[in-house]
Amino acid sequence: MNKQRIAGIEKEIGRVISKTLMLDVKNVKLKEAIVSVNHVRVTEDLKFADVYFTVMPLNGKNIENTEIFATLENIKGLLRKKISEELGLRFTPEVRIKTDDSVDHAMKITKLLNEIKGQW
């Protein structure tokens, strides 16, 4: 399949999932944190969509990422249904929930660089 088409589908899947999380999901666990879709990777045959999420605490609350990701796993069916309704693809990909640790990694690097900078 054309790479541009796949990139467009990935972008639209991310948009649909973000919109669904904001408007349709009423789960209290997901409202205790900022859950954002960082990126989506779709296989060429459109059977699977790997959705990478980042979870950040809201108002400094201490949250368990495992609970948030378990909740996301539970609503995979709803997410797939919304993708099907909005995109109208011939085959709707199965959503696979993934953790995106790039933000945490970037924060650790920034902290280390600030410590080194403070030592000079």
N, C-alpha and C positions, 0 to 999 in steps of 0.2 A: 504494500500500500504506500502511497505517496507520503513522504515525510512531513510535508506541509499540512496535509489532511490530518495526520496523526497528531501533530502539534496543535492544530485547531481543536480537535476532539479532546485532547488533554486539557486545554485551556477551558473549554466549555464544561467539562466534567468538574473541574475545580470550582468554577463559578456556581454550578448547580449545587454542589455539596456545601459550599460556604453559605449560600442562600438558605438551603434547607436547615443547616445548623442554627442559623440566626432566627428563622421565622417559624419553622415547623416542629422542631424538637423542643419538647417541654421538660426534658429530664433535668432535675435539680443538679446532678453531678456536673453536667456540662455547663451549667450557668455559673458555677463557682470558679471557673477559670476561663482564660481566653484560649479557645481552641481554634487554631488557624490551619488552613490547608497551605502547605508550603509549595508542593508541586505534585504533579500527577504523571505517572508513566503508564502508558497503555501498550500492551503487546501488539505486534503487527497484525495478528489475526483478530484483535479486539475481544479476546476472551477474558482478559484480566486487566484491571486498572489498579495499579499500586498507588495508593493515596498516602502521601507523607504528611503527617500532622505534627505541629509543635504545640505544646501546652505550656502556658505561662500562668502563674498564680494571679488572681484578681484581688486587688486591695491588700496585698501582702499576706494573704492567707496561705497556710501550708496545705498543699494538696498532694494526693497520691496519684502519680501518673498511671499506675496500674489500674486504678479504679476508672479513670477517664478512658483509657484505652479499652477496658472491658466493656464500658458503656458504648463506645464507638463500635466495637465488635457486635454488640447486640442490635444496633440499628443499621447494620449493613444492608439488610433487606429493604428498609425504607429508602436508604440512599440510592440503591439500585433502581427502585421503583421510580423515584423522582428523576433520575437520569433518563430512564426509559420514556417517561412522560414528556420531558422537556426537549430531549434531543432527537427522538424518533429514529434511532439507529436500527438497522436490520437486526443486529444482535447487540444486546446490552451487556457490557462487560461486567464480570463479577468483581466486586469491590474488595480489595485486600488492604487492610489497615496496617500502616507502617509508621514507625517513630522516626522523626527527623531530628537528629541531635545536633544539627549544624549551628543552631542558635546557642545552645549550651556550650558547644565547643568554642565558638567565637567569644563568648563571655569569659571562658577560662583563659583563652589566649590574651584577651584584653587585660584581665586581672594580672596575669604574669608579666605582661609588658609594663603595666603601671608599677608593679613591684620593682622591676629592674630599673625603671626610670627614676623611682624614688631613691634607689641606692646610689645613683650617680651624683 
